[in-house]
Amino acid sequence: MKKGLHPENYRLVVFKDMSNDEVFLSKSTAETKDTIEYEGQEFPLIKMEISSTSHPFYTGKTKLVDTAGRVDKFMNKYKKFSK
């Protein structure tokens, strides 16, 4: 294995799904300035828009994830073609 190729800064990080407030602890090298208290200790926090606890494939429920109003823009643009 080549030296200096793989990251050395693996650490415990809390990932938070912002759509349903689910949190889990894992190791990561991702950089963040946010922190959170989890099980009595403080960890770096990585915020996610979707995870396996909220993804339609895993939950079996369809859910519209619209962070920038794209669906509304599309509907308004093509409203004139609807009958």
N, CA, C and O of each residue as an XYZ file, in Angstrom:
332
protein
N       0.844     -1.173      0.000
C       0.000      0.000      0.000
C       0.895      1.244      0.000
O       1.866      1.310      0.754
N       0.570      2.222     -0.841
C       1.360      3.447     -0.923
C       1.175      4.290      0.329
O       0.066      4.410      0.849
N       2.245      4.861      0.799
C       2.180      5.734      1.969
C       1.675      7.114      1.557
O       1.980      7.596      0.467
N       0.893      7.750      2.449
C       0.385      9.092      2.206
C      -0.801      9.157      1.263
O      -1.262     10.248      0.930
N      -1.304      8.012      0.825
C      -2.413      7.990     -0.117
C      -3.773      8.050      0.591
O      -4.705      8.694      0.109
N      -3.871      7.379      1.725
C      -5.134      7.308      2.441
C      -5.167      8.335      3.574
O      -4.131      8.622      4.173
N      -6.344      8.889      3.874
C      -6.441      9.884      4.947
C      -6.112      9.266      6.306
O      -6.390      8.094      6.557
N      -5.524     10.067      7.158
C      -5.136      9.619      8.493
C      -6.071     10.149      9.571
O      -5.987      9.713     10.719
N      -6.962     11.082      9.229
C      -7.751     11.777     10.239
C      -9.157     11.200     10.414
O     -10.123     11.956     10.510
N      -9.282      9.868     10.455
C     -10.575      9.268     10.757
C     -10.933      9.559     12.204
O     -10.104      9.413     13.102
N     -12.180      9.975     12.422
C     -12.637     10.265     13.771
C     -14.134      9.974     13.846
O     -14.799      9.856     12.817
N     -14.655      9.859     15.049
C     -16.081      9.643     15.234
C     -16.836     10.931     14.921
O     -16.459     12.010     15.378
N     -17.901     10.806     14.140
C     -18.701     11.944     13.699
C     -20.173     11.560     13.810
O     -20.536     10.414     13.546
N     -21.017     12.505     14.199
C     -22.459     12.279     14.237
C     -23.050     12.810     12.934
O     -22.807     13.954     12.550
N     -23.832     11.961     12.257
C     -24.552     12.351     11.051
C     -26.002     12.589     11.437
O     -26.598     11.775     12.143
N     -26.580     13.708     10.979
C     -27.965     14.045     11.305
C     -28.752     14.240     10.022
O     -28.395     15.056      9.172
N     -29.837     13.473      9.897
C     -30.756     13.611      8.774
C     -31.684     14.782      9.097
O     -32.479     14.695     10.032
N     -31.595     15.863      8.344
C     -32.342     17.075      8.649
C     -33.837     16.933      8.336
O     -34.636     17.735      8.822
N     -34.231     15.946      7.545
C     -35.643     15.798      7.211
C     -36.442     15.109      8.315
O     -37.653     15.309      8.414
N     -35.774     14.290      9.155
C     -36.518     13.613     10.226
C     -35.763     13.614     11.562
O     -36.177     12.930     12.497
N     -34.689     14.354     11.663
C     -33.897     14.515     12.895
C     -33.315     13.208     13.422
O     -33.017     13.117     14.613
N     -33.145     12.204     12.584
C     -32.501     10.950     12.967
C     -30.988     11.186     13.024
O     -30.433     11.840     12.141
N     -30.324     10.664     14.046
C     -28.870     10.826     14.179
C     -28.225      9.458     14.344
O     -28.817      8.541     14.912
N     -26.983      9.333     13.830
C     -26.215      8.121     14.053
C     -24.734      8.466     14.077
O     -24.305      9.471     13.511
N     -23.966      7.620     14.739
C     -22.541      7.833     14.958
C     -21.758      6.915     14.042
O     -22.056      5.724     13.945
N     -20.754      7.467     13.366
C     -19.907      6.695     12.472
C     -18.547      7.368     12.391
O     -18.353      8.450     12.946
N     -17.614      6.740     11.709
C     -16.305      7.359     11.496
C     -16.292      8.049     10.138
O     -16.906      7.576      9.181
N     -15.584      9.177     10.068
C     -15.524      9.938      8.824
C     -14.295     10.837      8.827
O     -13.715     11.120      9.875
N     -13.913     11.277      7.637
C     -12.856     12.273      7.492
C     -13.419     13.611      7.035
O     -12.662     14.560      6.832
N     -14.730     13.701      6.869
C     -15.374     14.930      6.390
C     -15.139     16.074      7.376
O     -15.213     15.887      8.590
N     -14.856     17.254      6.836
C     -14.602     18.433      7.657
C     -15.913     19.139      7.987
O     -16.805     19.239      7.145
N     -16.020     19.627      9.216
C     -17.192     20.380      9.648
C     -16.817     21.265     10.825
O     -15.891     20.965     11.579
N     -17.551     22.356     10.968
C     -17.348     23.250     12.107
C     -18.445     23.082     13.146
O     -18.323     23.577     14.266
N     -19.530     22.377     12.773
C     -20.649     22.163     13.690
C     -20.339     21.032     14.655
O     -19.623     20.089     14.318
N     -20.889     21.138     15.863
C     -20.754     20.071     16.849
C     -22.118     19.782     17.465
O     -23.041     20.592     17.382
N     -22.225     18.606     18.084
C     -23.467     18.199     18.727
C     -23.112     17.314     19.922
O     -22.107     16.604     19.915
N     -23.961     17.376     20.940
C     -23.784     16.482     22.075
C     -24.600     15.231     21.813
O     -25.806     15.304     21.575
N     -23.940     14.082     21.859
C     -24.568     12.803     21.564
C     -24.130     11.800     22.623
O     -22.938     11.527     22.769
N     -25.080     11.257     23.351
C     -24.845     10.288     24.417
C     -23.818     10.799     25.433
O     -22.945     10.053     25.877
N     -23.933     12.068     25.789
C     -23.110     12.656     26.830
C     -21.744     13.146     26.384
O     -20.986     13.662     27.206
N     -21.408     13.003     25.112
C     -20.126     13.480     24.596
C     -20.363     14.426     23.428
O     -21.411     14.380     22.786
N     -19.387     15.281     23.158
C     -19.498     16.222     22.045
C     -18.735     15.674     20.841
O     -17.578     15.268     20.953
N     -19.411     15.670     19.682
C     -18.843     15.148     18.446
C     -19.040     16.169     17.329
O     -19.936     17.009     17.412
N     -18.205     16.104     16.277
C     -18.467     16.903     15.076
C     -19.783     16.455     14.442
O     -20.148     15.282     14.526
N     -20.495     17.390     13.808
C     -21.806     17.118     13.225
C     -21.777     17.322     11.720
O     -21.334     18.359     11.226
N     -22.260     16.306     10.995
C     -22.437     16.393      9.541
C     -23.944     16.369      9.287
O     -24.624     15.421      9.680
N     -24.469     17.412      8.629
C     -25.900     17.500      8.334
C     -26.156     16.940      6.938
O     -25.452     17.265      5.982
N     -27.196     16.078      6.842
C     -27.565     15.465      5.567
C     -29.021     15.787      5.257
O     -29.831     15.946      6.170
N     -29.350     15.881      3.990
C     -30.728     16.132      3.580
C     -31.546     14.844      3.577
O     -32.755     14.879      3.807
N     -30.896     13.703      3.318
C     -31.616     12.435      3.218
C     -30.683     11.303      3.631
O     -29.484     11.345      3.356
N     -31.237     10.300      4.287
C     -30.464      9.126      4.691
C     -31.342      7.889      4.515
O     -32.453      7.984      3.992
N     -30.854      6.745      4.946
C     -31.636      5.522      4.796
C     -32.912      5.546      5.636
O     -33.844      4.794      5.350
N     -32.976      6.394      6.664
C     -34.183      6.471      7.488
C     -35.271      7.334      6.849
O     -36.418      7.305      7.293
N     -34.925      8.102      5.811
C     -35.933      8.939      5.163
C     -36.015      8.721      3.650
O     -36.882      9.303      2.998
N     -35.135      7.902      3.081
C     -35.130      7.671      1.635
C     -36.299      6.763      1.239
O     -36.524      5.740      1.885
N     -37.039      7.118      0.196
C     -38.211      6.339     -0.212
C     -37.898      4.871     -0.518
O     -38.754      4.013     -0.301
N     -36.715      4.562     -1.008
C     -36.371      3.177     -1.310
C     -36.386      2.323     -0.050
O     -36.845      1.181     -0.076
N     -35.885      2.876      1.058
C     -35.803      2.120      2.309
C     -37.086      2.199      3.134
O     -37.403      1.262      3.866
N     -37.819      3.288      3.027
C     -39.025      3.454      3.844
C     -40.273      2.915      3.165
O     -41.246      2.578      3.839
N     -40.260      2.828      1.829
C     -41.434      2.373      1.103
C     -42.477      3.461      0.922
O     -43.558      3.196      0.397
N     -42.172      4.680      1.348
C     -43.086      5.809      1.218
C     -42.476      6.830      0.273
O     -41.272      7.081      0.312
N     -43.309      7.417     -0.576
C     -42.808      8.470     -1.439
C     -42.815      9.778     -0.670
O     -43.748     10.072      0.077
N     -41.776     10.547     -0.862
C     -41.655     11.817     -0.170
C     -41.013     12.816     -1.121
O     -39.996     12.523     -1.750
N     -41.599     13.969     -1.219
C     -41.077     15.011     -2.086
C     -40.023     15.804     -1.334
O     -40.303     16.409     -0.299
N     -38.807     15.794     -1.866
C     -37.720     16.572     -1.277
C     -37.480     17.752     -2.201
O     -36.922     17.589     -3.286
N     -37.895     18.931     -1.782
C     -37.793     20.132     -2.602
C     -37.096     21.205     -1.778
O     -37.719     21.839     -0.926
N     -35.806     21.409     -2.029
C     -35.056     22.360     -1.213
C     -34.982     23.744     -1.830
O     -34.637     24.705     -1.142
N     -35.299     23.867     -3.114
C     -35.143     25.175     -3.747
C     -36.384     25.632     -4.488
O     -36.297     26.552     -5.301
N     -37.535     25.027     -4.240
C     -38.755     25.442     -4.918
C     -38.812     25.021     -6.364
O     -39.548     25.620     -7.147
N     -38.055     24.008     -6.743
C     -37.993     23.588     -8.142
C     -39.319     23.029     -8.630
O     -39.707     23.258     -9.775
N     -40.006     22.307     -7.779
C     -41.284     21.722     -8.183
C     -42.299     22.827     -8.452
O     -43.032     22.763     -9.439
N     -42.351     23.828     -7.599
C     -43.281     24.943     -7.805
C     -42.975     25.686     -9.099
O     -43.891     26.057     -9.832
N     -41.702     25.905     -9.383
C     -41.324     26.575    -10.623
C     -41.776     25.757    -11.831
O     -42.292     26.309    -12.803
N     -41.581     24.450    -11.768
C     -41.986     23.574    -12.861
C     -43.495     23.606    -13.051
O     -43.976     23.733    -14.177
N     -44.245     23.492    -11.959
C     -45.705     23.480    -12.044
C     -46.233     24.798    -12.604
O     -47.150     24.788    -13.425
N     -45.682     25.918    -12.183
C     -46.125     27.218    -12.694
C     -45.785     27.380    -14.171
O     -46.558     27.959    -14.934
N     -44.637     26.873    -14.563
C     -44.194     27.010    -15.952
C     -45.109     26.238    -16.902
O     -45.424     26.724    -17.988
N     -45.537     25.037    -16.502
C     -46.318     24.183    -17.383
C     -47.804     24.156    -17.032
O     -48.534     23.295    -17.524
N     -48.261     25.071    -16.199
C     -49.676     25.142    -15.829
C     -50.539     25.475    -17.051
O     -51.673     25.006    -17.148
N     -50.021     26.266    -17.971
C     -50.805     26.687    -19.133
C     -51.129     25.524    -20.067
O     -52.056     25.626    -20.870
N     -50.381     24.412    -19.979
C     -50.629     23.258    -20.845
C     -51.630     22.293    -20.249
O     -52.106     21.400    -20.950
N     -51.965     22.440    -18.980
C     -52.918     21.509    -18.352
C     -54.344     21.862    -18.781
O     -54.641     23.012    -19.103
N     -55.206     20.867    -18.779
C     -56.602     21.095    -19.210
C     -57.505     21.290    -18.050
O     -58.706     21.492    -18.230
